[in-house]
Amino acid sequence: MALSTESPLRFEALMSLSAVAKHGSVQAAAEASSMSAPKLHRLLRAQEQRLGVALITSSGRGSALTAAGERLRDYADTLIHMVTDADISARQEHRELKGTLRLQAPQALMEPLLLPIVLRLQEWQPALTVCLLSDERPSHMGAVAPAHLRLMRGPLPDSVYARPLGDLRIGLFASPRYLNKAGRPDSLSSLARHALIHCSQEGVAPVWRLTEGQTLRFEPRLSMSTSSAALRAAIEGAGIVCCYQLEARRACTQGLLEPVAEPLWPAAHPLALTYALGIRAPASVMTFLELATPWLRERLAG
């Protein structure tokens, strides 16, 4: 139901409430926005008076939302996203984007998730330059400015703006040819006796983190520097690989790989597209969010 002109809710106050929840205090929220701390505080107090309930509590350690504030914040975040999307559609539908957009993600997710949507964006906005940055190569990232957007897996800090995308699962996969020859493992001990393919990173030991906190330390039969190479080795029958289920989806559909020891797989983790500055982010960031969010959610849902 649409808000009437007499509604006690004020959009600026809802944005302020969301900002305090993200940043942990009125002062930090003000520093991250374009308003002063006194103005932000007045907005929140006026909103509390209109609603007749306390929304935040303050102490020397910062500010926290009350139960009523948390409930209102859930609606506020949804409304802010809807207003942001409407603003993008109204102002940027025919706007030419220029400059450089920097995106950061785990290397294994660049090809299946980011690259297709980036190519679509550049076809629509040919003047826009895109730079893809890998989480696994931090030494190379220091030479460029920080990423505007980042694919992040797992729990997120409250201080970031994010669009939830869905759940990301890690699994074990091998070719039918390999499994028919070596057998199908059904326990941690039997898995350890197989030829295991390790996707190596500098300084990272060959360890697989599996279900319920179990870990498997192993001597890899084959070590590869990229997940795409490790996946190709598994397709060729070199052994069992641990990778994102998303990466192996096409090969499984084609019968080139099959899932292995699914009860040992770790629990799924949420994936989100995070971005800086919230509603004040550059036009290229907001346009990418509008284009990418529904596509990425559909892709993860499979």
Contacts in CASP RR format, 6 or more apart in sequence:
PFRMAT RR
TARGET T0000
AUTHOR 0000-0000-0000
METHOD contacts of the structure
MODEL  1
MALSTESPLRFEALMSLSAVAKHGSVQAAAEASSMSAPKLHRLLRAQEQR
LGVALITSSGRGSALTAAGERLRDYADTLIHMVTDADISARQEHRELKGT
LRLQAPQALMEPLLLPIVLRLQEWQPALTVCLLSDERPSHMGAVAPAHLR
LMRGPLPDSVYARPLGDLRIGLFASPRYLNKAGRPDSLSSLARHALIHCS
QEGVAPVWRLTEGQTLRFEPRLSMSTSSAALRAAIEGAGIVCCYQLEARR
ACTQGLLEPVAEPLWPAAHPLALTYALGIRAPASVMTFLELATPWLRERL
AG
3 9 0 8 1.000
8 47 0 8 1.000
8 50 0 8 1.000
8 51 0 8 1.000
9 47 0 8 1.000
9 50 0 8 1.000
9 51 0 8 1.000
10 43 0 8 1.000
10 46 0 8 1.000
10 47 0 8 1.000
10 50 0 8 1.000
11 79 0 8 1.000
11 83 0 8 1.000
12 43 0 8 1.000
13 43 0 8 1.000
13 44 0 8 1.000
13 46 0 8 1.000
13 47 0 8 1.000
14 47 0 8 1.000
14 72 0 8 1.000
14 75 0 8 1.000
14 76 0 8 1.000
14 79 0 8 1.000
14 80 0 8 1.000
15 33 0 8 1.000
15 76 0 8 1.000
15 80 0 8 1.000
15 279 0 8 1.000
16 29 0 8 1.000
16 33 0 8 1.000
16 35 0 8 1.000
16 40 0 8 1.000
16 43 0 8 1.000
16 44 0 8 1.000
16 47 0 8 1.000
17 44 0 8 1.000
17 47 0 8 1.000
17 55 0 8 1.000
17 56 0 8 1.000
17 65 0 8 1.000
17 69 0 8 1.000
17 72 0 8 1.000
17 73 0 8 1.000
17 76 0 8 1.000
18 73 0 8 1.000
18 76 0 8 1.000
18 77 0 8 1.000
18 80 0 8 1.000
19 29 0 8 1.000
19 32 0 8 1.000
19 33 0 8 1.000
19 40 0 8 1.000
20 26 0 8 1.000
20 29 0 8 1.000
20 40 0 8 1.000
20 44 0 8 1.000
20 56 0 8 1.000
20 63 0 8 1.000
20 65 0 8 1.000
21 65 0 8 1.000
21 70 0 8 1.000
21 73 0 8 1.000
21 158 0 8 1.000
22 29 0 8 1.000
22 32 0 8 1.000
22 158 0 8 1.000
22 159 0 8 1.000
22 160 0 8 1.000
22 161 0 8 1.000
23 29 0 8 1.000
23 31 0 8 1.000
23 32 0 8 1.000
23 158 0 8 1.000
23 159 0 8 1.000
24 62 0 8 1.000
24 63 0 8 1.000
24 64 0 8 1.000
24 158 0 8 1.000
24 159 0 8 1.000
25 58 0 8 1.000
25 62 0 8 1.000
25 63 0 8 1.000
26 37 0 8 1.000
26 40 0 8 1.000
26 41 0 8 1.000
26 44 0 8 1.000
26 56 0 8 1.000
26 58 0 8 1.000
26 62 0 8 1.000
26 63 0 8 1.000
27 37 0 8 1.000
29 40 0 8 1.000
30 36 0 8 1.000
30 37 0 8 1.000
30 39 0 8 1.000
30 40 0 8 1.000
31 37 0 8 1.000
33 40 0 8 1.000
33 280 0 8 1.000
34 280 0 8 1.000
44 55 0 8 1.000
44 56 0 8 1.000
47 55 0 8 1.000
48 54 0 8 1.000
48 55 0 8 1.000
51 68 0 8 1.000
51 72 0 8 1.000
53 66 0 8 1.000
53 68 0 8 1.000
53 69 0 8 1.000
54 66 0 8 1.000
54 68 0 8 1.000
55 65 0 8 1.000
55 66 0 8 1.000
55 68 0 8 1.000
55 69 0 8 1.000
55 72 0 8 1.000
56 63 0 8 1.000
56 64 0 8 1.000
56 65 0 8 1.000
56 66 0 8 1.000
56 69 0 8 1.000
57 63 0 8 1.000
57 64 0 8 1.000
57 65 0 8 1.000
57 66 0 8 1.000
65 73 0 8 1.000
80 279 0 8 1.000
81 163 0 8 1.000
83 279 0 8 1.000
84 278 0 8 1.000
84 279 0 8 1.000
84 286 0 8 1.000
85 290 0 8 1.000
87 279 0 8 1.000
87 286 0 8 1.000
88 283 0 8 1.000
88 286 0 8 1.000
88 287 0 8 1.000
88 289 0 8 1.000
88 290 0 8 1.000
89 290 0 8 1.000
91 283 0 8 1.000
92 283 0 8 1.000
92 286 0 8 1.000
92 287 0 8 1.000
95 283 0 8 1.000
96 125 0 8 1.000
96 127 0 8 1.000
97 125 0 8 1.000
97 127 0 8 1.000
97 128 0 8 1.000
97 283 0 8 1.000
97 284 0 8 1.000
97 287 0 8 1.000
98 127 0 8 1.000
98 128 0 8 1.000
99 127 0 8 1.000
99 128 0 8 1.000
99 129 0 8 1.000
99 284 0 8 1.000
100 128 0 8 1.000
100 129 0 8 1.000
100 130 0 8 1.000
100 131 0 8 1.000
101 128 0 8 1.000
101 129 0 8 1.000
101 130 0 8 1.000
101 131 0 8 1.000
101 148 0 8 1.000
101 149 0 8 1.000
101 284 0 8 1.000
101 285 0 8 1.000
101 288 0 8 1.000
102 130 0 8 1.000
102 131 0 8 1.000
102 133 0 8 1.000
102 144 0 8 1.000
102 145 0 8 1.000
102 146 0 8 1.000
102 147 0 8 1.000
102 148 0 8 1.000
102 149 0 8 1.000
103 114 0 8 1.000
103 118 0 8 1.000
103 130 0 8 1.000
103 131 0 8 1.000
103 132 0 8 1.000
103 133 0 8 1.000
103 147 0 8 1.000
103 148 0 8 1.000
103 149 0 8 1.000
103 150 0 8 1.000
103 151 0 8 1.000
103 288 0 8 1.000
104 132 0 8 1.000
104 133 0 8 1.000
104 134 0 8 1.000
104 135 0 8 1.000
104 141 0 8 1.000
104 147 0 8 1.000
104 149 0 8 1.000
104 150 0 8 1.000
104 151 0 8 1.000
105 113 0 8 1.000
105 114 0 8 1.000
105 132 0 8 1.000
105 133 0 8 1.000
105 134 0 8 1.000
105 135 0 8 1.000
105 150 0 8 1.000
105 151 0 8 1.000
106 134 0 8 1.000
106 135 0 8 1.000
106 136 0 8 1.000
106 151 0 8 1.000
106 153 0 8 1.000
107 134 0 8 1.000
107 135 0 8 1.000
107 136 0 8 1.000
107 137 0 8 1.000
107 226 0 8 1.000
107 227 0 8 1.000
108 199 0 8 1.000
108 227 0 8 1.000
108 228 0 8 1.000
108 243 0 8 1.000
108 244 0 8 1.000
108 247 0 8 1.000
109 151 0 8 1.000
109 244 0 8 1.000
109 246 0 8 1.000
110 132 0 8 1.000
110 134 0 8 1.000
111 228 0 8 1.000
112 244 0 8 1.000
112 246 0 8 1.000
112 247 0 8 1.000
112 299 0 8 1.000
113 151 0 8 1.000
113 246 0 8 1.000
113 296 0 8 1.000
113 299 0 8 1.000
114 132 0 8 1.000
114 151 0 8 1.000
115 132 0 8 1.000
116 295 0 8 1.000
117 288 0 8 1.000
117 291 0 8 1.000
117 292 0 8 1.000
117 295 0 8 1.000
117 296 0 8 1.000
118 130 0 8 1.000
118 132 0 8 1.000
120 291 0 8 1.000
121 128 0 8 1.000
121 130 0 8 1.000
121 287 0 8 1.000
121 288 0 8 1.000
121 291 0 8 1.000
121 292 0 8 1.000
122 128 0 8 1.000
122 130 0 8 1.000
124 291 0 8 1.000
125 284 0 8 1.000
125 287 0 8 1.000
128 284 0 8 1.000
131 144 0 8 1.000
133 140 0 8 1.000
133 141 0 8 1.000
133 144 0 8 1.000
133 147 0 8 1.000
134 140 0 8 1.000
134 141 0 8 1.000
136 201 0 8 1.000
141 147 0 8 1.000
146 276 0 8 1.000
148 275 0 8 1.000
148 276 0 8 1.000
148 281 0 8 1.000
148 282 0 8 1.000
148 284 0 8 1.000
148 285 0 8 1.000
149 273 0 8 1.000
149 274 0 8 1.000
149 275 0 8 1.000
149 285 0 8 1.000
149 288 0 8 1.000
149 289 0 8 1.000
150 273 0 8 1.000
150 274 0 8 1.000
150 275 0 8 1.000
151 271 0 8 1.000
151 272 0 8 1.000
151 273 0 8 1.000
151 274 0 8 1.000
152 160 0 8 1.000
152 162 0 8 1.000
152 271 0 8 1.000
152 272 0 8 1.000
152 273 0 8 1.000
152 274 0 8 1.000
153 168 0 8 1.000
153 269 0 8 1.000
153 270 0 8 1.000
153 271 0 8 1.000
154 269 0 8 1.000
154 270 0 8 1.000
154 271 0 8 1.000
154 272 0 8 1.000
155 270 0 8 1.000
156 162 0 8 1.000
156 272 0 8 1.000
156 274 0 8 1.000
160 274 0 8 1.000
160 275 0 8 1.000
160 276 0 8 1.000
161 274 0 8 1.000
161 275 0 8 1.000
161 276 0 8 1.000
161 277 0 8 1.000
161 278 0 8 1.000
161 281 0 8 1.000
162 272 0 8 1.000
162 273 0 8 1.000
162 274 0 8 1.000
162 275 0 8 1.000
163 272 0 8 1.000
163 273 0 8 1.000
163 274 0 8 1.000
163 275 0 8 1.000
163 289 0 8 1.000
163 293 0 8 1.000
164 270 0 8 1.000
164 271 0 8 1.000
164 272 0 8 1.000
165 270 0 8 1.000
165 271 0 8 1.000
165 272 0 8 1.000
165 273 0 8 1.000
165 293 0 8 1.000
165 296 0 8 1.000
165 297 0 8 1.000
165 300 0 8 1.000
166 270 0 8 1.000
166 271 0 8 1.000
166 297 0 8 1.000
166 300 0 8 1.000
166 301 0 8 1.000
167 268 0 8 1.000
167 269 0 8 1.000
167 270 0 8 1.000
167 271 0 8 1.000
167 300 0 8 1.000
168 244 0 8 1.000
168 245 0 8 1.000
168 246 0 8 1.000
168 268 0 8 1.000
168 269 0 8 1.000
168 270 0 8 1.000
168 271 0 8 1.000
168 300 0 8 1.000
169 244 0 8 1.000
169 245 0 8 1.000
169 246 0 8 1.000
169 265 0 8 1.000
169 268 0 8 1.000
169 269 0 8 1.000
170 242 0 8 1.000
170 243 0 8 1.000
170 244 0 8 1.000
170 245 0 8 1.000
170 265 0 8 1.000
170 266 0 8 1.000
171 242 0 8 1.000
171 243 0 8 1.000
171 244 0 8 1.000
171 245 0 8 1.000
171 248 0 8 1.000
171 259 0 8 1.000
171 260 0 8 1.000
171 262 0 8 1.000
171 265 0 8 1.000
171 266 0 8 1.000
172 191 0 8 1.000
172 208 0 8 1.000
172 240 0 8 1.000
172 241 0 8 1.000
172 242 0 8 1.000
172 259 0 8 1.000
172 260 0 8 1.000
172 261 0 8 1.000
172 262 0 8 1.000
172 264 0 8 1.000
172 265 0 8 1.000
173 231 0 8 1.000
173 234 0 8 1.000
173 240 0 8 1.000
173 241 0 8 1.000
173 243 0 8 1.000
173 248 0 8 1.000
173 251 0 8 1.000
173 252 0 8 1.000
173 257 0 8 1.000
173 258 0 8 1.000
173 259 0 8 1.000
173 260 0 8 1.000
174 234 0 8 1.000
174 237 0 8 1.000
174 239 0 8 1.000
174 240 0 8 1.000
174 241 0 8 1.000
174 257 0 8 1.000
174 258 0 8 1.000
174 260 0 8 1.000
175 234 0 8 1.000
175 235 0 8 1.000
175 236 0 8 1.000
175 237 0 8 1.000
175 239 0 8 1.000
175 256 0 8 1.000
175 257 0 8 1.000
175 258 0 8 1.000
176 255 0 8 1.000
176 257 0 8 1.000
176 258 0 8 1.000
177 237 0 8 1.000
178 195 0 8 1.000
178 234 0 8 1.000
178 237 0 8 1.000
178 238 0 8 1.000
178 239 0 8 1.000
178 240 0 8 1.000
179 258 0 8 1.000
179 260 0 8 1.000
182 194 0 8 1.000
182 195 0 8 1.000
182 239 0 8 1.000
184 260 0 8 1.000
184 261 0 8 1.000
185 191 0 8 1.000
185 193 0 8 1.000
185 194 0 8 1.000
185 240 0 8 1.000
185 260 0 8 1.000
185 261 0 8 1.000
186 261 0 8 1.000
186 263 0 8 1.000
187 261 0 8 1.000
187 264 0 8 1.000
188 210 0 8 1.000
188 214 0 8 1.000
188 216 0 8 1.000
188 264 0 8 1.000
191 216 0 8 1.000
191 240 0 8 1.000
191 260 0 8 1.000
191 261 0 8 1.000
191 264 0 8 1.000
192 216 0 8 1.000
192 218 0 8 1.000
194 239 0 8 1.000
194 240 0 8 1.000
195 221 0 8 1.000
195 222 0 8 1.000
195 238 0 8 1.000
195 239 0 8 1.000
195 240 0 8 1.000
196 206 0 8 1.000
196 208 0 8 1.000
196 218 0 8 1.000
196 220 0 8 1.000
196 221 0 8 1.000
196 239 0 8 1.000
196 240 0 8 1.000
196 241 0 8 1.000
196 242 0 8 1.000
197 220 0 8 1.000
197 221 0 8 1.000
197 222 0 8 1.000
197 223 0 8 1.000
197 224 0 8 1.000
197 230 0 8 1.000
197 233 0 8 1.000
197 234 0 8 1.000
197 238 0 8 1.000
197 239 0 8 1.000
197 240 0 8 1.000
197 241 0 8 1.000
197 242 0 8 1.000
198 206 0 8 1.000
198 218 0 8 1.000
198 220 0 8 1.000
198 222 0 8 1.000
198 223 0 8 1.000
198 224 0 8 1.000
198 230 0 8 1.000
199 223 0 8 1.000
199 224 0 8 1.000
199 225 0 8 1.000
199 226 0 8 1.000
199 227 0 8 1.000
199 229 0 8 1.000
199 230 0 8 1.000
199 241 0 8 1.000
199 242 0 8 1.000
199 243 0 8 1.000
200 206 0 8 1.000
200 220 0 8 1.000
200 223 0 8 1.000
200 224 0 8 1.000
200 225 0 8 1.000
205 217 0 8 1.000
206 217 0 8 1.000
206 218 0 8 1.000
206 219 0 8 1.000
206 220 0 8 1.000
206 223 0 8 1.000
207 215 0 8 1.000
207 216 0 8 1.000
207 217 0 8 1.000
207 218 0 8 1.000
208 215 0 8 1.000
208 216 0 8 1.000
208 218 0 8 1.000
208 242 0 8 1.000
209 215 0 8 1.000
209 266 0 8 1.000
210 216 0 8 1.000
210 264 0 8 1.000
210 265 0 8 1.000
210 266 0 8 1.000
211 263 0 8 1.000
211 264 0 8 1.000
211 265 0 8 1.000
211 266 0 8 1.000
211 267 0 8 1.000
213 266 0 8 1.000
214 264 0 8 1.000
221 238 0 8 1.000
221 239 0 8 1.000
222 230 0 8 1.000
222 233 0 8 1.000
222 238 0 8 1.000
222 239 0 8 1.000
224 230 0 8 1.000
224 233 0 8 1.000
227 243 0 8 1.000
227 244 0 8 1.000
227 247 0 8 1.000
228 247 0 8 1.000
230 241 0 8 1.000
230 243 0 8 1.000
231 241 0 8 1.000
231 243 0 8 1.000
231 247 0 8 1.000
231 248 0 8 1.000
231 251 0 8 1.000
231 257 0 8 1.000
233 239 0 8 1.000
233 241 0 8 1.000
234 240 0 8 1.000
234 241 0 8 1.000
234 257 0 8 1.000
235 251 0 8 1.000
235 256 0 8 1.000
235 257 0 8 1.000
240 260 0 8 1.000
241 248 0 8 1.000
246 299 0 8 1.000
246 300 0 8 1.000
248 257 0 8 1.000
249 302 0 8 1.000
251 257 0 8 1.000
252 258 0 8 1.000
252 259 0 8 1.000
271 300 0 8 1.000
273 289 0 8 1.000
273 292 0 8 1.000
273 293 0 8 1.000
273 296 0 8 1.000
275 281 0 8 1.000
275 285 0 8 1.000
275 289 0 8 1.000
276 285 0 8 1.000
277 285 0 8 1.000
END
